[in-house]
Amino acid sequence: MSPAFRYLERETKRNYVTNNRPLLTFLSARGVQWRSANQNDLADYRDWRCRAVENPQRVGGTTLDPQVLGPLLIWALRFVDDFAHDILAAAAERRRLMDQARANRGTPAAWAALDNHLLSLTGSGRPLPATTRQGRPQLARSYVGVITGASRWQVVQFSNRHRPGDLVASNPGPSRSGRHSATGPGALPSTSTRCPV
């Protein structure tokens, strides 16, 4: 992962991808490589984005001066050029971890590892691995399953039995909505409760 991308907050990374996706999809549909896009392609994209009836997600037609839009296009293309590999690698790693979490089978050893890991975190007051769903922090169940070998059912049963939701809300781990830096200055050590998914 490139240093410039690595230290961006999770939400910032997601916003870059979300904002650049329509342009890249448009160029791809026209058979234009994004590195070779020019001002005419940008003008066509703007027309399609703002006025085309066949575009179900038109946006307002605010007039932008080409002298402003040109550098923005260059910046967007540069961002994609610099970080495409990192974005794709992160997506592949997330898929791999989610597949691994789904494949875990409930065993007594996995149950013991789950209890040991999460109870030691709560007992010492350290943050629990957290994620956000519908704006509320919750236990990062897939991540916990991956690091303990527990099945989804076991993690849900642990949650039902120990009710870690309040602990997660009051002391969430650094994976929560990108609010905490997972790497870089002030990052937690590799033994932390960081959640990559």
C-alpha positions in Angstrom: 0.0 0.0 0.0 1.4 3.4 -0.9 2.4 5.7 2.0 0.1 8.5 0.8 -3.0 6.3 0.7 -2.1 4.3 3.8 -2.5 7.2 6.2 -5.8 8.5 4.9 -8.8 7.8 7.1 -11.1 4.9 6.0 -14.0 7.3 5.2 -11.7 9.5 3.1 -10.6 6.4 1.1 -14.3 5.4 0.6 -15.2 8.9 -0.5 -12.5 9.0 -3.1 -13.6 5.7 -4.6 -17.3 6.8 -4.5 -16.6 10.1 -6.1 -14.4 8.8 -8.9 -16.5 5.7 -9.8 -19.1 7.3 -12.1 -16.3 9.0 -14.2 -14.4 5.8 -14.5 -17.5 3.8 -15.4 -18.4 6.3 -18.0 -15.0 6.3 -19.6 -14.9 2.5 -19.6 -18.3 2.2 -21.2 -17.0 4.4 -24.0 -13.8 2.3 -24.4 -11.6 5.2 -23.2 -8.7 4.4 -21.0 -8.8 6.8 -18.1 -5.1 7.7 -18.6 -5.9 8.9 -22.2 -9.1 10.9 -21.3 -9.1 14.4 -22.7 -11.2 17.6 -22.4 -13.7 16.3 -24.9 -14.2 13.2 -22.8 -14.7 15.3 -19.7 -17.2 17.6 -21.5 -19.1 14.5 -22.7 -19.1 13.1 -19.1 -20.4 16.3 -17.7 -23.2 16.4 -20.3 -24.1 12.8 -19.5 -23.9 13.3 -15.8 -26.1 16.5 -15.8 -28.4 16.2 -18.8 -28.6 12.8 -20.4 -32.1 11.2 -20.0 -30.5 7.7 -20.1 -28.5 8.6 -16.9 -30.8 7.6 -13.9 -28.6 9.5 -11.5 -28.3 12.9 -13.0 -26.8 15.7 -10.9 -27.4 19.4 -10.9 -25.9 21.4 -13.7 -23.7 23.8 -11.9 -21.6 25.6 -14.4 -17.9 25.0 -13.9 -15.2 26.8 -15.7 -13.0 24.4 -17.8 -10.0 26.0 -16.2 -11.3 24.7 -12.9 -12.6 21.4 -14.2 -9.4 20.5 -16.1 -7.2 20.4 -13.0 -9.9 18.5 -11.1 -9.9 15.8 -13.8 -6.2 15.6 -13.7 -6.3 15.3 -9.9 -9.0 12.6 -10.1 -7.1 10.6 -12.7 -3.8 11.0 -10.7 -5.6 9.7 -7.6 -6.8 6.6 -9.4 -3.4 6.1 -11.0 -1.7 6.4 -7.6 -4.1 4.4 -5.5 -5.9 1.9 -7.8 -3.6 -1.0 -6.7 -4.2 -0.2 -3.0 -7.9 0.0 -3.4 -8.1 -3.3 -5.3 -5.7 -5.0 -2.8 -7.8 -3.8 0.1 -11.0 -5.1 -1.5 -9.4 -8.5 -2.2 -8.1 -8.7 1.4 -11.6 -7.9 2.7 -13.2 -10.6 0.5 -10.6 -13.1 1.7 -11.2 -12.3 5.3 -15.0 -12.4 4.9 -14.7 -15.8 3.1 -12.5 -17.1 5.9 -15.0 -15.9 8.6 -17.8 -17.6 6.7 -15.9 -20.8 6.5 -15.1 -21.1 10.2 -16.7 -24.1 11.9 -17.7 -24.0 15.6 -15.2 -26.0 17.6 -14.6 -26.1 21.4 -11.1 -24.7 20.8 -12.6 -21.8 18.8 -15.1 -21.1 21.5 -12.3 -21.1 24.1 -10.2 -18.7 21.9 -13.2 -16.4 21.5 -13.9 -16.3 25.2 -10.2 -15.9 26.1 -9.7 -13.1 23.6 -12.7 -10.9 24.2 -13.0 -11.5 27.9 -9.3 -10.5 28.3 -10.0 -7.3 26.4 -13.0 -6.4 28.4 -11.4 -7.4 31.7 -8.4 -5.1 31.0 -10.5 -2.2 29.8 -8.9 -2.3 26.3 -11.1 -1.5 23.4 -13.1 -4.2 21.6 -12.8 -4.6 17.8 -15.7 -2.5 16.5 -17.4 -1.5 13.4 -20.4 0.7 12.7 -23.7 -0.5 11.4 -26.6 2.0 10.9 -24.6 4.7 12.7 -24.1 2.6 15.9 -20.9 0.9 17.0 -21.1 -2.9 17.4 -18.7 -5.8 17.8 -16.8 -6.5 14.6 -18.1 -10.1 14.4 -16.4 -11.2 11.2 -13.1 -9.9 12.3 -13.4 -11.6 15.7 -14.3 -14.8 13.9 -11.2 -14.6 11.8 -8.7 -13.9 14.6 -10.2 -16.5 17.0 -11.4 -19.2 14.5 -14.9 -19.0 15.9 -18.0 -19.5 13.7 -20.5 -16.7 13.2 -22.9 -18.5 15.4 -20.3 -18.7 18.2 -19.6 -15.0 18.0 -23.4 -14.2 18.0 -23.8 -16.5 21.0 -21.0 -14.8 22.8 -22.6 -11.4 22.1 -26.0 -12.6 23.4 -24.4 -14.1 26.5 -22.0 -11.2 27.4 -23.7 -8.2 25.8 -20.5 -6.4 24.6 -22.6 -3.7 22.8 -22.3 -1.3 25.7 -18.6 -1.9 26.0 -18.1 -1.4 22.3 -20.1 1.9 22.4 -18.1 3.2 25.3 -14.7 2.0 24.2 -14.7 1.1 20.5 -11.6 -0.2 18.8 -9.8 1.7 16.1 -11.7 0.2 13.2 -14.9 2.2 13.9 -15.9 4.2 10.8 -12.3 5.3 10.1 -12.3 7.7 13.0 -9.1 6.2 14.3 -5.9 5.8 12.2 -5.1 2.2 11.7 -1.5 2.9 10.8 0.9 5.8 11.0 1.7 8.1 13.9 -0.1 7.0 17.0 -1.2 3.7 15.6 -1.8 0.7 17.8 0.9 -2.0 17.7 0.3 -5.2 15.7 -1.2 -7.0 18.7 -4.0 -4.4 18.8 -7.7 -5.0 18.1 -7.6 -3.3 14.7 -10.3 -4.6 12.4 -9.4 -4.8 8.7 -13.0 -5.6 7.6 
